[in-house]
Amino acid sequence: MSPGVRELPSPNQDDRPAGAAIDTLVLHYTGMRSGAEAIARLRDPAARVSSHYVVEEDGAVLRLVPEARRAWHAGISHWRGMAALNDRSIGIEIVNPGHDWGYRPFPALQMAAVCDLCLEILARHPIPPINVVAHSDIAPDRKADPGELFDWEGLAANGVGLWPAAADAPAPAGAPAGASAAALLSAIGYRTDLPLPVLLAAFQRHWRPARVDGVADAETLARLAGLVRMLGA
């Protein structure tokens, strides 16, 4: 662990289930008016929420819950056939007011700190790149964080997660756009019992942030196909 990480324990934690593998990394934004307000809530026993880490806008990193323990950040969640992802994930809260309080770009210092922290976590745990996910990926009907302003492409360029190159991934042919999109979303790992536009918007927030409208246009289909190709699915 980097020496600059500040310990600020939260009481909102418990044991992981026996034998649970840590194989998922979930990135969030705090979605509150200030970082101090968010950190207070993550440490408030009455709130019953927490995360393993918080990354502030100036790049400062706080550890609230040890990685071996279960933090309470994912809520009702599903990814690649698994549910209740608190059991198997590490959660990072990234200070940003979010869509309700003046959503804004994430500062370069903050993104650099997030990248470094993620790389450290990935070095300690067998987390596949496709399991580096947004809160909106694992709870697409409830969450939009960390949102379309988050630099997923930059993280992937530095070895954190995946980024499809749409130019190298032609849209699939021979099936209606909706059916193709649903099959591709399922292959990536999204639950498919939700309305297709909800799932498409979640995908776009992560992998096609220039357009978040829940529509399976050619560019979105190309990126879907590109990501599936990267997975070998």
N, C-alpha and C positions, 0 to 999 in steps of 0.2 A: 504494500500500500504506500502511495506517495506520502512523504513526510508532511506535506501541507494540508492533509485532510484533518479537519477539526471534528472531534467527537462531541456529539450533542444528542445523547440517547433519548429515544422515545419509549414510553411505556407500552405503546401499541405494537406489540409483537408477541409471538409465541413460537412453540416448536414446530418445525416442519414435520409432516407425516414420516414415520419411519421408512427409510429406504428411498425417499423422494429424491430424484435427480434434479439438479439445477441445470435446466437446459433452455431457459428463455430469459431474455432481457427486455424489459418493458420501459419505454421512455414516455414521460408525461410532461405536460406543463402544469404549473401550480394553479393557474386560473383564479388568482385572487389579486386584490388591489396592490399588495406589496409582498415582498419576500418575507418580511418579518411576520406579517399576518399569516402567511402560508405555513411558515415553520412553527408558529405557535399552534396552529390547528393540527399539524402533523404530530405534535407532542402533547396534545390535549386528550386525556383519557376518555373524556365524554364524546369526542369526535370519532373515535375508533377507526382512524385512518393513519397510515404512516407510509414511509418508503425507506429503502435502505440508504439512499443518498439524496441530497439536495445540492444542485449546482446553482449558485447565485449569478447575477448578471455580470459581476466583475470577475467571474471565474473561480471564486472560492467554493470549496467542496466541503460539505458537512456529511458526516455519517451518523444516521439516526438508529439504524438497526444492523447488527452484524450479518454478514452474508449467509452464515449458517442458519440463521433464524428466519422465521416467516414474518415479513412485513405485510401490511394490509392496504394494498394499493390498487389491485386489479379489479376487485369486486367480481360480479358475475361476468365470466369471461370464457372465451373459447378460441382455440387456435390449433389447427392441424390435428383435429380429433381429440384434443385434450380440453378439459374444462377445469374450473377452479384454479386458475393459473397462479394464484398466490403461493400454492404449495410448491411450485417448481420454478419460480421466477425470482429475479432480482429487479427491483424497481428504482428508477431514477426520476426524481421530480426536478424539473428545470424551471427556474423562476421566470415567469412571464405572466402578465395579467390575463392573457387568454381572450377568447372571443367576446366574453361578457364585460370586460373591463378595459378595453383598449389594446387589443392584440397588436403586437409590433414585432419587427424582426429581432432575432436572437443575436446579441453582440458577438463579435469575433472572439473575444476573450472567453466568453461563456461557451461557445461552440468548441473552441480548442480544448477547454477543460472537460467538456462532455466527451469529446473524442478520446482524450487521454484516459479518462476514467473507464470508458467502455473497453478500450484495449486492455487495460489492466484486468478487468472482470473477465474478458474473453480468454485471457491467458490463464486464468485460474479455473475456469469451468468449461466443459465441453458443449458450448452453445453454438449450434450451427448458424450460419449467416441468415437464413430465412427466419430464424427465431429471434432476431433483433427487430422488435416490432413497436409500433405505436399503440398507445391505449386505444386509439380509434380502430386499430386493426382487430383487437381482441374483444372489443365491446362496441361495434359499429353503430348499433342502434341507440347508444347512450352517450358516447364520447366523441370529441373532435380533436383531441390533443395528441401530440404537440402541434398538429396543424400544418397548413400548407406553407407557412413561412419558415418552417424548420428545415435545416439543410441536410436532408437525408443523402442527397447526392454527394456532398462533400464528405460525410462520414464514410460512405461506401468507398470513395476514392482512397480513403486512408485505412481500409480494412475492417470497417464496422458495417455489417449488413450488406445488402445487395442493391444494385441499381441497374435496371435494364436499359440497354441502348435501343431505343425505338427504331432507329434507322436500320438496325441489323435484324429487326423482327417484323416481317410483314404480317399484317392481320390475317387470321385464319380464314380460309375460304370454304364454301360448300355448306354453310349452316347459317340460320338466322343470327343476327348480331346478338340478340338477347340470349339465345341458347349457347352460343359460343362463349359469351362473357361469363355466364353462370358456370360452365364447365371449367373455364380457366380459373375463376375465383376459387372454386372448390379445390382444384389442383394446387393452388398456392397455399391454401390453408384456412380460408374464410369459412365460417359457418354459412350454410346456404338455406336456412329456414327463415331468412329475413327478406324483405323486399329487395329486388335487384338494384334499384337506384340507391338504396342505403349502402349496400355493399360496394357498389361502384364508386360512390363518393368517398368511402373510407380508403379504397385503393388509390383513388386520385390524390387524396390528401398526402399519402405517403410517396407514391411513385409517379404521379402526374400533376404536380401542384399548380401548374399554370391554369388548370381548368378543373374546378370541383363542382360539378353539376349533376353527377349521377347518371350521365348519358354515355352509352357505349359507342362513342364516335371512333373513327378509324385510328386516331392516335392512341386512345385509351386501349383499344383492342390490341394494337401493336405492342404497347408496353406490357399488357397482360401476357401476350404470347411470348414476349422476350423474357419475362421473369420465369414463366413456366419452362422455357427452354433452358435457362440457367440451372433450374432444379433437376433437369433431366426427366421431368414428368411427362 
